[in-house]
C-alpha cells in the first residue's frame, strides 16, 4: 500500500509540474498543492524544499524554487492567498510571512551561510506586477541598485515612521531596530504608515532589507511604494539578487 501511494504521489507531482508549465498565473498554486499532497502521502515536501504545517491553515507555508525560474527561492502560504491585497493579511493575529521567510533564508543556497545578515532582503510584488495569483515572498540579497538607494537616503530615513524619499519611483522608507521580524509585520506597518496604502494594497510593493547602521544599530529598512501613482521600475525582482552574488 505504501509503495502504491508513493507511485501515485510521483505521478501526481510530475503531472502538476507538466501542467504548471502551461498554466501561467496558476502555476505556483498547482505546485504548492502538489507539495502538500506529496507531504501527506510520503512525508516528502518535493517538489518544494520545505513545508511547515500549522494548526491555523493560513499560517502554514512552503519554501520552494520558483516554477518559472529555478534560481529564485520563494515562500508561499499553503492557503489560497492571492496576494498582498488579501484583507486577511491585515487582520489582528494575521500570519507574518516575512518573519517566516527571514527564518528560512538558509534555503536560498548553502553558501549564503557566509553572507552577513545585513545583506539579506525580502520582497513582495503588487498585483499589477506579479505573474502568479498566489502570494509569494522573494528571498535573497539586496541588489546593488537598492543598496545604493538606501545608502543615499540614509540620513533622511527615520526610525519608526515612514519618510517619503521624494524619488521618481515614489519610495517611502523607515528603519526599525530589531534582531528579527517577530515583532515587525511589514505589511501592517506599510498599511498604517504609507499615505494611501491601506486602501490600495493591490498596488503596493514592499521590500525588507537587513541593515547595520554606522552607530552600530542592527535592524531592518522597510521600503514601499504604490505602483498606481508611479509607473517606473521597482518590482520585487528588481530588489532581490536570488543567488546573493555580492
C-alpha positions, 0 to 999 in steps of 0.5 A: 500500500505504501509503495502504491501511494508513493507511485501515485504521489510521483505521478501526481507531482510530475503531472502538476509540474507538466501542467504548471508549465502551461498554466501561467498565473496558476502555476505556483498554486498547482505546485504548492498543492502538489507539495502538500499532497506529496507531504501527506502521502510520503512525508516528502515536501518535493517538489518544494524544499520545505513545508511547515504545517500549522494548526491555523491553515493560513499560517502554514507555508512552503519554501520552494524554487520558483516554477518559472525560474529555478534560481529564485527561492520563494515562500508561499502560504499553503492557503489560497492567498492571492496576494498582498491585497488579501484583507486577511493579511491585515487582520489582528493575529494575521500570519507574518510571512516575512518573519517566516521567510527571514527564518528560512533564508538558509534555503536560498543556497548553502553558501549564503551561510557566509553572507552577513545578515545585513545583506539579506532582503525580502520582497513582495510584488503588487498585483499589477506586477506579479505573474502568479495569483498566489502570494509569494515572498522573494528571498535573497540579497539586496541588489546593488541598485537598492543598496545604493538607494538606501545608502543615499537616503540614509540620513533622511530615513527615520526610525519608526515612521515612514519618510517619503524619499521624494524619488521618481519611483515614489519610495517611502522608507523607515528603519526599525531596530530589531534582531528579527521580524517577530515583532515587525509585520511589514505589511501592517506597518506599510498599511498604517504608515504609507499615505494611501496604502491601506486602501490600495494594497493591490498596488503596493510593493514592499521590500525588507532589507537587513541593515547595520547602521554606522552607530552600530544599530542592527535592524531592518529598512522597510521600503514601499511604494504604490505602483498606481501613482508611479509607473517606473521600475521597482518590482520585487525582482528588481530588489532581490539578487536570488543567488546573493552574488555580492 
